Amino acid sequence: MLVVRVRDDGPGITAGAAATTGHGLSNTRERLVALYGTAASLDVSATEGVGTVAILRLPYRELPAEVDRVE
């Protein structure tokens, strides 16, 4: 599992704002479901004190090595 966590120390968001379905977050979550099913997620939440944290989880998978092709 690849986990990317981004945190800021700005004024943050309210707890309810992280749960709303804006177009950007909604579209991103829909795309994650289309690509990875329930194995991926994007969570955005307020942190204790100040700031916001976004956590993206993607399943790790190895791709087969590409064979050099001469055309």
C-alpha positions as CSV (number, residue, x, y, z in Angstrom):
1,M,0.0,0.0,0.0
2,L,1.3,3.4,-1.0
3,V,0.2,6.1,1.5
4,V,0.7,9.8,0.7
5,R,0.0,12.2,3.6
6,V,-0.1,16.0,3.0
7,R,-0.5,18.2,6.1
8,D,-0.6,22.0,6.3
9,D,-0.5,24.3,9.3
10,G,-2.9,26.9,8.0
11,P,-6.3,27.8,9.5
12,G,-7.6,24.4,8.5
13,I,-11.1,23.3,7.6
14,T,-14.1,22.8,9.8
15,A,-15.0,19.2,10.6
16,G,-18.2,19.3,8.5
17,A,-16.4,20.8,5.4
18,A,-14.2,17.7,5.1
19,A,-17.3,15.5,4.8
20,T,-19.1,17.6,2.2
21,T,-19.0,16.5,-1.4
22,G,-17.4,19.1,-3.5
23,H,-16.9,18.4,-7.2
24,G,-13.1,18.0,-7.0
25,L,-13.0,15.6,-4.1
26,S,-16.1,13.7,-5.4
27,N,-14.6,13.3,-8.8
28,T,-11.2,12.2,-7.4
29,R,-12.9,9.6,-5.2
30,E,-15.0,8.3,-8.1
31,R,-11.9,7.9,-10.2
32,L,-10.1,6.0,-7.4
33,V,-13.1,3.6,-7.2
34,A,-13.0,3.2,-11.0
35,L,-9.3,2.4,-11.0
36,Y,-8.8,0.5,-7.8
37,G,-12.3,-0.4,-6.3
38,T,-12.4,-0.3,-2.6
39,A,-8.6,-0.8,-2.3
40,A,-7.9,3.0,-2.6
41,S,-9.1,5.9,-0.6
42,L,-8.8,9.7,-0.1
43,D,-9.5,11.2,3.3
44,V,-9.4,14.9,4.1
45,S,-9.8,16.0,7.7
46,A,-9.0,18.8,10.2
47,T,-6.1,18.2,12.5
48,E,-5.9,18.9,16.2
49,G,-5.2,22.6,16.7
50,V,-4.6,24.0,13.2
51,G,-4.3,22.7,9.8
52,T,-5.7,20.1,7.5
53,V,-4.5,16.6,6.5
54,A,-5.2,14.7,3.3
55,I,-4.3,11.0,3.1
56,L,-4.3,9.2,-0.2
57,R,-4.0,5.4,-0.1
58,L,-3.3,3.4,-3.3
59,P,-2.7,-0.3,-3.6
60,Y,0.8,-1.3,-4.5
61,R,1.2,-3.6,-7.5
62,E,4.2,-4.5,-9.6
63,L,3.9,-4.2,-13.4
64,P,5.6,-6.7,-15.6
65,A,8.9,-5.5,-17.0
66,E,8.6,-4.0,-20.5
67,V,10.5,-5.9,-23.2
68,D,12.4,-3.6,-25.6
69,R,10.8,-3.9,-29.0
70,V,12.5,-3.1,-32.3
71,E,10.2,-2.1,-35.0
